[in-house]
Amino acid sequence: MLTIFRYLFQRCVWLFIFFCAVAATAAHAQSPSQPGDMQFLFAFGALTGPEGKQKVIAVQNETPLRSGDRLKIFIEPKSAVHVYLLHLSAEGEIVFLYPGEGQSASILPGVAVYIPDVSRWFQLDTHTGQEKFYLLVSAHPLQRLENLYAQHITLKEKSELQSSTDSILNEIKQLRLKHRDLSAPAEKPVRIGGSLRGQKPKDGSIFPDVASLASEISAPGGFYGRTFNIDHR
């Protein structure tokens, strides 16, 4: 009698394990796989103020800046990412600041990238108005965005350029809408070793390193998008 009960008990246990495994497999098949969280260091800095009294400030949304102020972005991913930085001028002209011509959008983990490179800065010209910077960081290449811009730079007619610009801006909007249900990215300040390392551009002056302003960003779902509106005065 004990032998029969032991046999029945073992059969029940194995059936229970089998059905649990089937249920787990079905649940995994029904839930779409999501890319992991991205983590990267990021800073957007501006060198502003009169000669001799310049200071580096963190650029936020609606930061007021003046003609002649200089700008630089720093990014250092902790996992492989694809980075896109676009600029929409006050005149409505859009351009890829990163990747540049012949560059890949891919950045390997641990590689510190300055946009533009360490020895140079962007500088605001005399055309005042609203300037926009679009930062997109993705675990995968944004191929449609790349294709739209590759076509954009071949156009010459003003009407075609405007239509193409609208298509690029709409693609950015759609990318952000697609990922809007993801949890909000977390952002915390970090301390970079060597806080204010000097950078020496071609004019011979020494500028502080914008990496001193870096924050660590954790973005869920393999995508991060942010727009910086600059009040260029």
MIDOSE-1310 file (N, C-alpha, C; in nm, 2 decimals, decimal comma, always signed):
residues 233
mlti	+0,08/-0,12/+0,00/+0,00/+0,00/+0,00/+0,09/+0,13/+0,00; +0,19/+0,13/+0,08/+0,28/+0,24/+0,09/+0,35/+0,27/-0,05; +0,38/+0,16/-0,11/+0,45/+0,17/-0,24/+0,36/+0,24/-0,35; +0,23/+0,20/-0,35/+0,13/+0,26/-0,44/+0,11/+0,41/-0,41
fryl	+0,10/+0,45/-0,29/+0,09/+0,59/-0,25/+0,21/+0,67/-0,29; +0,33/+0,61/-0,27/+0,45/+0,68/-0,31/+0,45/+0,70/-0,46; +0,41/+0,60/-0,54/+0,41/+0,61/-0,68/+0,31/+0,72/-0,73; +0,19/+0,72/-0,67/+0,09/+0,82/-0,70/+0,14/+0,96/-0,67
fqrc	+0,21/+0,97/-0,55/+0,26/+1,10/-0,51/+0,36/+1,16/-0,60; +0,45/+1,07/-0,64/+0,56/+1,11/-0,74/+0,50/+1,15/-0,87; +0,40/+1,08/-0,92/+0,33/+1,12/-1,05/+0,27/+1,26/-1,04; +0,21/+1,29/-0,92/+0,14/+1,42/-0,90/+0,25/+1,53/-0,90
vwlf	+0,36/+1,50/-0,83/+0,47/+1,60/-0,83/+0,52/+1,63/-0,97; +0,54/+1,53/-1,05/+0,60/+1,55/-1,18/+0,50/+1,62/-1,27; +0,37/+1,59/-1,26/+0,27/+1,66/-1,34/+0,26/+1,80/-1,30; +0,27/+1,83/-1,17/+0,27/+1,97/-1,12/+0,39/+2,05/-1,18
iffc	+0,51/+1,99/-1,18/+0,63/+2,06/-1,23/+0,61/+2,08/-1,38; +0,55/+1,98/-1,45/+0,54/+1,99/-1,60/+0,44/+2,10/-1,64; +0,33/+2,11/-1,57/+0,23/+2,22/-1,60/+0,28/+2,36/-1,56; +0,36/+2,37/-1,46/+0,43/+2,49/-1,42/+0,52/+2,54/-1,53
avaa	+0,60/+2,44/-1,58/+0,70/+2,48/-1,69/+0,62/+2,52/-1,81; +0,51/+2,45/-1,85/+0,44/+2,49/-1,97/+0,38/+2,63/-1,95; +0,32/+2,66/-1,83/+0,27/+2,79/-1,81/+0,37/+2,90/-1,81; +0,49/+2,88/-1,76/+0,60/+2,98/-1,76/+0,64/+3,00/-1,91
taah	+0,65/+2,89/-1,99/+0,69/+2,91/-2,13/+0,59/+2,99/-2,21; +0,46/+2,97/-2,18/+0,35/+3,04/-2,25/+0,35/+3,19/-2,21; +0,38/+3,21/-2,08/+0,38/+3,35/-2,04/+0,50/+3,43/-2,10; +0,61/+3,36/-2,11/+0,73/+3,42/-2,17/+0,70/+3,45/-2,32
aqsp	+0,63/+3,36/-2,39/+0,61/+3,38/-2,53/+0,51/+3,49/-2,55; +0,42/+3,52/-2,46/+0,32/+3,62/-2,48/+0,37/+3,76/-2,45; +0,47/+3,77/-2,36/+0,53/+3,90/-2,32/+0,64/+3,93/-2,41; +0,63/+4,05/-2,49/+0,74/+4,09/-2,58/+0,87/+4,12/-2,50
sqpg	+0,98/+4,08/-2,56/+1,10/+4,11/-2,49/+1,13/+4,26/-2,50; +1,19/+4,32/-2,40/+1,22/+4,46/-2,39/+1,37/+4,47/-2,38; +1,43/+4,57/-2,45/+1,57/+4,59/-2,43/+1,60/+4,64/-2,29; +1,72/+4,62/-2,24/+1,75/+4,65/-2,10/+1,77/+4,80/-2,09
dmqf	+1,78/+4,84/-1,96/+1,80/+4,99/-1,93/+1,93/+5,03/-1,99; +1,94/+5,16/-2,03/+2,06/+5,22/-2,07/+2,11/+5,31/-1,96; +2,24/+5,31/-1,94/+2,30/+5,40/-1,84/+2,42/+5,48/-1,91; +2,42/+5,61/-1,89/+2,53/+5,68/-1,95/+2,55/+5,81/-1,87
lfaf	+2,67/+5,87/-1,88/+2,70/+6,00/-1,82/+2,67/+6,10/-1,93; +2,61/+6,21/-1,89/+2,58/+6,32/-1,99/+2,59/+6,46/-1,93; +2,64/+6,55/-2,01/+2,65/+6,69/-1,98/+2,63/+6,77/-2,10; +2,56/+6,88/-2,08/+2,54/+6,98/-2,19/+2,58/+7,12/-2,12
galt	+2,70/+7,17/-2,17/+2,75/+7,29/-2,10/+2,76/+7,40/-2,20; +2,76/+7,52/-2,14/+2,78/+7,65/-2,22/+2,88/+7,73/-2,15; +2,97/+7,79/-2,23/+3,07/+7,88/-2,18/+3,01/+8,02/-2,21; +2,98/+8,09/-2,10/+2,90/+8,22/-2,12/+2,97/+8,33/-2,04
gpeg	+2,94/+8,45/-2,08/+2,99/+8,57/-2,01/+3,10/+8,65/-2,09; +3,13/+8,77/-2,04/+3,23/+8,85/-2,11/+3,37/+8,79/-2,10; +3,46/+8,83/-2,19/+3,60/+8,78/-2,19/+3,66/+8,81/-2,05; +3,73/+8,71/-2,00/+3,79/+8,73/-1,87/+3,70/+8,69/-1,75
kqkv	+3,57/+8,69/-1,78/+3,48/+8,65/-1,67/+3,38/+8,54/-1,71; +3,43/+8,46/-1,80/+3,35/+8,35/-1,85/+3,33/+8,24/-1,75; +3,22/+8,17/-1,76/+3,19/+8,06/-1,67/+3,12/+7,95/-1,74; +3,13/+7,83/-1,70/+3,06/+7,72/-1,76/+2,93/+7,69/-1,68
iavq	+2,82/+7,68/-1,75/+2,69/+7,65/-1,69/+2,63/+7,53/-1,75; +2,54/+7,46/-1,68/+2,47/+7,35/-1,74/+2,35/+7,41/-1,82; +2,34/+7,36/-1,94/+2,23/+7,40/-2,03/+2,11/+7,32/-2,00; +2,00/+7,39/-1,97/+1,87/+7,32/-1,94/+1,77/+7,37/-2,04
netp	+1,65/+7,33/-2,04/+1,55/+7,37/-2,13/+1,52/+7,52/-2,10; +1,51/+7,60/-2,21/+1,49/+7,75/-2,20/+1,60/+7,82/-2,14; +1,72/+7,77/-2,14/+1,84/+7,84/-2,09/+1,87/+7,96/-2,18; +1,87/+8,09/-2,13/+1,91/+8,20/-2,21/+2,06/+8,21/-2,24
lrsg	+2,09/+8,23/-2,37/+2,23/+8,24/-2,41/+2,24/+8,36/-2,51; +2,36/+8,40/-2,53/+2,39/+8,52/-2,62/+2,48/+8,48/-2,73; +2,48/+8,56/-2,84/+2,57/+8,54/-2,95/+2,71/+8,54/-2,90; +2,79/+8,45/-2,94/+2,93/+8,43/-2,90/+2,95/+8,33/-2,79
drlk	+2,84/+8,29/-2,72/+2,85/+8,19/-2,62/+2,89/+8,05/-2,69; +2,96/+7,97/-2,62/+3,01/+7,84/-2,67/+2,94/+7,73/-2,61; +2,92/+7,62/-2,68/+2,84/+7,50/-2,64/+2,92/+7,37/-2,66; +2,90/+7,28/-2,57/+2,97/+7,15/-2,59/+2,89/+7,04/-2,51
ifie	+2,88/+6,92/-2,57/+2,81/+6,81/-2,51/+2,91/+6,70/-2,48; +2,89/+6,63/-2,36/+2,98/+6,52/-2,32/+2,88/+6,40/-2,30; +2,92/+6,28/-2,35/+2,85/+6,16/-2,32/+2,95/+6,04/-2,31; +2,92/+5,96/-2,21/+3,00/+5,84/-2,19/+2,91/+5,72/-2,15
pksa	+2,88/+5,63/-2,24/+2,78/+5,52/-2,21/+2,85/+5,41/-2,12; +2,76/+5,34/-2,05/+2,81/+5,23/-1,97/+2,77/+5,10/-2,05; +2,69/+5,11/-2,15/+2,67/+5,00/-2,24/+2,66/+5,06/-2,39; +2,67/+4,97/-2,48/+2,68/+5,02/-2,62/+2,55/+5,09/-2,66
vhvy	+2,56/+5,21/-2,71/+2,44/+5,29/-2,75/+2,46/+5,36/-2,89; +2,36/+5,41/-2,94/+2,36/+5,49/-3,06/+2,31/+5,63/-3,03; +2,39/+5,73/-3,06/+2,37/+5,87/-3,02/+2,34/+5,96/-3,14; +2,24/+6,04/-3,13/+2,20/+6,13/-3,24/+2,18/+6,27/-3,17
llhl	+2,25/+6,37/-3,23/+2,23/+6,51/-3,18/+2,20/+6,59/-3,30; +2,08/+6,66/-3,30/+2,04/+6,74/-3,41/+2,01/+6,88/-3,36; +2,04/+6,98/-3,45/+2,02/+7,12/-3,42/+1,92/+7,18/-3,52; +1,82/+7,25/-3,47/+1,73/+7,33/-3,55/+1,76/+7,47/-3,52
saeg	+1,81/+7,55/-3,62/+1,84/+7,69/-3,60/+1,72/+7,78/-3,59; +1,74/+7,90/-3,55/+1,64/+8,00/-3,55/+1,58/+8,02/-3,69; +1,65/+7,99/-3,79/+1,61/+8,01/-3,93/+1,53/+7,89/-3,98; +1,53/+7,78/-3,90/+1,46/+7,66/-3,94/+1,54/+7,56/-4,01
eivf	+1,67/+7,57/-4,01/+1,76/+7,48/-4,08/+1,80/+7,37/-3,98; +1,79/+7,24/-4,02/+1,82/+7,13/-3,93/+1,95/+7,06/-3,98; +2,03/+7,02/-3,88/+2,16/+6,96/-3,92/+2,19/+6,85/-3,81; +2,25/+6,74/-3,85/+2,31/+6,65/-3,76/+2,44/+6,70/-3,71
lypg	+2,45/+6,72/-3,57/+2,57/+6,75/-3,51/+2,65/+6,63/-3,48; +2,57/+6,52/-3,46/+2,63/+6,39/-3,43/+2,53/+6,28/-3,47; +2,57/+6,18/-3,55/+2,71/+6,16/-3,60/+2,73/+6,26/-3,72; +2,86/+6,29/-3,74/+2,89/+6,38/-3,85/+2,91/+6,29/-3,97
egqs	+2,95/+6,35/-4,08/+2,97/+6,28/-4,21/+3,08/+6,18/-4,19; +3,05/+6,06/-4,23/+3,15/+5,95/-4,22/+3,16/+5,89/-4,08; +3,08/+5,94/-3,99/+3,08/+5,88/-3,85/+2,97/+5,78/-3,83; +2,99/+5,70/-3,73/+2,89/+5,60/-3,69/+2,82/+5,66/-3,56
asil	+2,69/+5,63/-3,55/+2,62/+5,68/-3,43/+2,65/+5,59/-3,31; +2,72/+5,48/-3,33/+2,74/+5,38/-3,23/+2,86/+5,43/-3,14; +2,84/+5,42/-3,01/+2,94/+5,46/-2,91/+2,96/+5,34/-2,82; +3,08/+5,29/-2,80/+3,11/+5,17/-2,72/+3,11/+5,21/-2,57
pgva	+3,08/+5,11/-2,48/+3,08/+5,15/-2,34/+3,22/+5,19/-2,29; +3,21/+5,29/-2,21/+3,34/+5,34/-2,15/+3,41/+5,44/-2,23; +3,36/+5,47/-2,36/+3,42/+5,57/-2,44/+3,36/+5,71/-2,42; +3,45/+5,80/-2,38/+3,40/+5,94/-2,36/+3,40/+6,01/-2,49
vyip	+3,29/+6,07/-2,52/+3,27/+6,14/-2,65/+3,23/+6,29/-2,62; +3,31/+6,38/-2,68/+3,27/+6,52/-2,68/+3,22/+6,57/-2,81; +3,11/+6,64/-2,81/+3,05/+6,70/-2,93/+3,04/+6,85/-2,93; +3,13/+6,92/-3,01/+3,23/+6,87/-3,09/+3,35/+6,81/-3,01
dvsr	+3,46/+6,77/-3,08/+3,56/+6,70/-3,01/+3,63/+6,80/-2,91; +3,72/+6,74/-2,83/+3,77/+6,81/-2,71/+3,83/+6,95/-2,74; +3,89/+6,96/-2,86/+3,96/+7,09/-2,89/+3,87/+7,20/-2,94; +3,74/+7,17/-2,97/+3,66/+7,27/-3,03/+3,52/+7,29/-2,95
wfql	+3,46/+7,40/-2,98/+3,32/+7,42/-2,93/+3,23/+7,47/-3,04; +3,10/+7,45/-3,02/+3,01/+7,52/-3,10/+3,00/+7,67/-3,05; +2,97/+7,76/-3,14/+2,96/+7,90/-3,10/+2,83/+7,96/-3,16; +2,75/+8,03/-3,08/+2,63/+8,09/-3,13/+2,66/+8,21/-3,22
dtht	+2,60/+8,21/-3,34/+2,63/+8,32/-3,43/+2,54/+8,44/-3,40; +2,53/+8,54/-3,49/+2,46/+8,66/-3,46/+2,31/+8,65/-3,49; +2,26/+8,54/-3,54/+2,12/+8,52/-3,57/+2,05/+8,48/-3,44; +1,98/+8,57/-3,38/+1,91/+8,54/-3,25/+1,77/+8,47/-3,28
gqek	+1,72/+8,42/-3,17/+1,59/+8,35/-3,18/+1,59/+8,22/-3,11; +1,49/+8,13/-3,13/+1,48/+8,01/-3,06/+1,56/+7,90/-3,13; +1,66/+7,84/-3,06/+1,74/+7,73/-3,11/+1,70/+7,60/-3,04; +1,69/+7,50/-3,11/+1,66/+7,37/-3,05/+1,76/+7,26/-3,08
fyll	+1,79/+7,19/-2,97/+1,88/+7,07/-2,98/+1,80/+6,95/-2,94; +1,81/+6,85/-3,03/+1,74/+6,72/-3,00/+1,84/+6,61/-2,98; +1,84/+6,55/-2,86/+1,93/+6,44/-2,82/+1,85/+6,31/-2,82; +1,89/+6,22/-2,89/+1,83/+6,08/-2,90/+1,94/+5,98/-2,87
vsah	+1,91/+5,90/-2,77/+2,01/+5,79/-2,74/+1,93/+5,66/-2,74; +1,97/+5,56/-2,82/+1,90/+5,44/-2,84/+1,99/+5,32/-2,84; +1,94/+5,21/-2,79/+2,01/+5,08/-2,78/+2,03/+5,03/-2,93; +1,95/+5,07/-3,02/+1,96/+5,02/-3,16/+1,97/+5,14/-3,25
plqr	+2,02/+5,12/-3,37/+2,03/+5,23/-3,47/+1,89/+5,28/-3,51; +1,88/+5,41/-3,52/+1,75/+5,47/-3,57/+1,76/+5,49/-3,72; +1,74/+5,38/-3,79/+1,77/+5,37/-3,93/+1,68/+5,47/-4,01; +1,55/+5,48/-3,98/+1,46/+5,56/-4,05/+1,51/+5,71/-4,04
lenl	+1,55/+5,75/-3,92/+1,60/+5,89/-3,90/+1,72/+5,91/-3,98; +1,81/+5,82/-3,98/+1,94/+5,83/-4,06/+1,90/+5,84/-4,21; +1,81/+5,76/-4,26/+1,77/+5,76/-4,40/+1,71/+5,90/-4,44; +1,62/+5,95/-4,35/+1,56/+6,08/-4,38/+1,66/+6,19/-4,39
yaqh	+1,76/+6,19/-4,30/+1,86/+6,29/-4,31/+1,95/+6,28/-4,43; +1,99/+6,15/-4,46/+2,07/+6,13/-4,58/+2,00/+6,18/-4,70; +1,87/+6,17/-4,71/+1,80/+6,23/-4,82/+1,79/+6,38/-4,81; +1,78/+6,43/-4,69/+1,76/+6,58/-4,67/+1,88/+6,65/-4,72
itlk	+2,00/+6,60/-4,70/+2,12/+6,68/-4,74/+2,14/+6,68/-4,89; +2,06/+6,60/-4,96/+2,08/+6,60/-5,11/+1,98/+6,71/-5,17; +1,89/+6,77/-5,09/+1,79/+6,86/-5,15/+1,85/+7,00/-5,15; +1,79/+7,08/-5,25/+1,84/+7,22/-5,27/+1,72/+7,32/-5,26
ekse	+1,61/+7,28/-5,32/+1,49/+7,37/-5,32/+1,44/+7,40/-5,18; +1,41/+7,52/-5,15/+1,36/+7,56/-5,02/+1,24/+7,49/-4,98; +1,14/+7,47/-5,07/+1,02/+7,40/-5,04/+1,04/+7,26/-5,00; +1,14/+7,19/-5,08/+1,17/+7,05/-5,05/+1,24/+7,04/-4,91
lqss	+1,33/+7,14/-4,88/+1,40/+7,14/-4,76/+1,31/+7,15/-4,64; +1,21/+7,24/-4,65/+1,11/+7,26/-4,54/+1,03/+7,13/-4,52; +0,99/+7,07/-4,63/+0,91/+6,95/-4,62/+0,99/+6,83/-4,55; +1,12/+6,83/-4,59/+1,21/+6,73/-4,54/+1,24/+6,75/-4,39
tdsi	+1,25/+6,88/-4,35/+1,28/+6,91/-4,21/+1,16/+6,87/-4,13; +1,04/+6,89/-4,18/+0,91/+6,86/-4,11/+0,91/+6,70/-4,09; +0,95/+6,63/-4,19/+0,95/+6,48/-4,19/+1,05/+6,43/-4,08; +1,17/+6,50/-4,07/+1,26/+6,46/-3,97/+1,21/+6,49/-3,83
lnei	+1,15/+6,61/-3,81/+1,09/+6,65/-3,68/+0,98/+6,56/-3,64; +0,90/+6,52/-3,74/+0,79/+6,42/-3,71/+0,84/+6,29/-3,67; +0,95/+6,24/-3,73/+1,01/+6,11/-3,70/+1,06/+6,12/-3,55; +1,12/+6,23/-3,51/+1,16/+6,24/-3,37/+1,04/+6,24/-3,28
kqlr	+0,94/+6,31/-3,32/+0,81/+6,31/-3,23/+0,76/+6,17/-3,22; +0,75/+6,09/-3,33/+0,70/+5,96/-3,33/+0,78/+5,86/-3,24; +0,91/+5,88/-3,25/+1,00/+5,80/-3,17/+0,97/+5,82/-3,02; +0,95/+5,95/-2,98/+0,93/+5,98/-2,84/+0,79/+5,93/-2,80
lkhr	+0,69/+5,94/-2,89/+0,56/+5,89/-2,86/+0,56/+5,74/-2,84; +0,64/+5,67/-2,92/+0,64/+5,53/-2,92/+0,70/+5,48/-2,78; +0,78/+5,56/-2,72/+0,84/+5,52/-2,59/+0,79/+5,60/-2,47; +0,68/+5,67/-2,49/+0,63/+5,75/-2,38/+0,57/+5,68/-2,27
dlsa	+0,53/+5,55/-2,29/+0,47/+5,47/-2,18/+0,58/+5,41/-2,09; +0,71/+5,42/-2,12/+0,82/+5,37/-2,04/+0,83/+5,46/-1,92; +0,88/+5,40/-1,81/+0,91/+5,48/-1,69/+1,00/+5,60/-1,72; +0,98/+5,70/-1,65/+1,06/+5,82/-1,67/+1,21/+5,79/-1,64
paek	+1,30/+5,84/-1,72/+1,45/+5,82/-1,69/+1,49/+5,88/-1,56; +1,58/+5,81/-1,49/+1,63/+5,87/-1,36/+1,76/+5,94/-1,39; +1,78/+6,05/-1,32/+1,90/+6,13/-1,35/+1,96/+6,18/-1,22; +2,08/+6,16/-1,20/+2,15/+6,20/-1,07/+2,29/+6,26/-1,11
pvri	+2,33/+6,36/-1,03/+2,46/+6,42/-1,06/+2,57/+6,33/-1,02; +2,68/+6,33/-1,09/+2,80/+6,25/-1,05/+2,92/+6,34/-1,04; +3,02/+6,30/-0,98/+3,15/+6,37/-0,97/+3,25/+6,31/-1,06; +3,30/+6,39/-1,15/+3,40/+6,34/-1,25/+3,54/+6,37/-1,19
ggsl	+3,62/+6,27/-1,19/+3,76/+6,29/-1,15/+3,83/+6,40/-1,23; +3,90/+6,49/-1,16/+3,98/+6,59/-1,23/+3,88/+6,71/-1,26; +3,77/+6,71/-1,19/+3,67/+6,81/-1,20/+3,67/+6,91/-1,32; +3,77/+7,00/-1,32/+3,78/+7,10/-1,42/+3,91/+7,08/-1,50
rgqk	+3,91/+6,98/-1,58/+4,03/+6,96/-1,67/+4,03/+7,07/-1,78; +4,15/+7,12/-1,81/+4,16/+7,23/-1,90/+4,15/+7,17/-2,05; +4,08/+7,25/-2,13/+4,08/+7,22/-2,28/+4,14/+7,34/-2,35; +4,23/+7,32/-2,44/+4,29/+7,43/-2,51/+4,25/+7,43/-2,66
pkdg	+4,16/+7,51/-2,70/+4,12/+7,52/-2,84/+4,22/+7,59/-2,92; +4,19/+7,61/-3,05/+4,29/+7,66/-3,14/+4,33/+7,81/-3,11; +4,24/+7,88/-3,04/+4,28/+8,02/-3,01/+4,37/+8,03/-2,90; +4,41/+7,92/-2,83/+4,51/+7,93/-2,73/+4,45/+7,94/-2,59
sifp	+4,33/+7,98/-2,57/+4,27/+8,00/-2,44/+4,24/+7,86/-2,37; +4,22/+7,86/-2,24/+4,20/+7,74/-2,17/+4,05/+7,74/-2,12; +3,98/+7,64/-2,16/+3,84/+7,63/-2,12/+3,82/+7,51/-2,02; +3,73/+7,52/-1,92/+3,70/+7,41/-1,84/+3,63/+7,30/-1,91
dvas	+3,63/+7,18/-1,85/+3,58/+7,06/-1,91/+3,43/+7,05/-1,87; +3,34/+7,04/-1,97/+3,19/+7,03/-1,94/+3,16/+6,90/-1,87; +3,25/+6,80/-1,87/+3,23/+6,67/-1,80/+3,21/+6,69/-1,65; +3,26/+6,81/-1,60/+3,24/+6,84/-1,46/+3,09/+6,86/-1,42
lase	+3,01/+6,88/-1,53/+2,86/+6,90/-1,51/+2,78/+6,77/-1,52; +2,85/+6,66/-1,55/+2,78/+6,54/-1,59/+2,68/+6,49/-1,49; +2,57/+6,43/-1,54/+2,48/+6,35/-1,46/+2,48/+6,21/-1,51; +2,44/+6,12/-1,43/+2,42/+5,98/-1,47/+2,28/+5,96/-1,50
isap	+2,25/+5,91/-1,62/+2,11/+5,89/-1,67/+2,09/+5,74/-1,69; +1,98/+5,70/-1,63/+1,93/+5,56/-1,65/+1,80/+5,57/-1,72; +1,80/+5,51/-1,84/+1,68/+5,52/-1,93/+1,63/+5,38/-1,96; +1,50/+5,35/-1,92/+1,45/+5,22/-1,94/+1,40/+5,20/-2,08
ggfy	+1,40/+5,07/-2,13/+1,34/+5,04/-2,26/+1,43/+5,07/-2,37; +1,56/+5,10/-2,35/+1,65/+5,12/-2,46/+1,63/+5,25/-2,54; +1,57/+5,35/-2,48/+1,56/+5,48/-2,56/+1,55/+5,59/-2,46; +1,62/+5,71/-2,50/+1,61/+5,83/-2,43/+1,60/+5,94/-2,53
grtf	+1,51/+6,03/-2,51/+1,50/+6,15/-2,59/+1,48/+6,28/-2,51; +1,55/+6,38/-2,55/+1,53/+6,51/-2,48/+1,55/+6,63/-2,58; +1,47/+6,73/-2,56/+1,48/+6,85/-2,64/+1,53/+6,97/-2,55; +1,63/+7,04/-2,60/+1,67/+7,16/-2,53/+1,64/+7,28/-2,62
nidh	+1,55/+7,37/-2,56/+1,52/+7,49/-2,63/+1,61/+7,60/-2,57; +1,68/+7,67/-2,66/+1,78/+7,77/-2,62/+1,72/+7,91/-2,66; +1,71/+7,99/-2,56/+1,67/+8,13/-2,59/+1,79/+8,21/-2,63; +1,82/+8,22/-2,76/+1,94/+8,28/-2,81/+1,91/+8,43/-2,83
r	+1,97/+8,51/-2,74/+1,94/+8,66/-2,74/+2,05/+8,74/-2,81
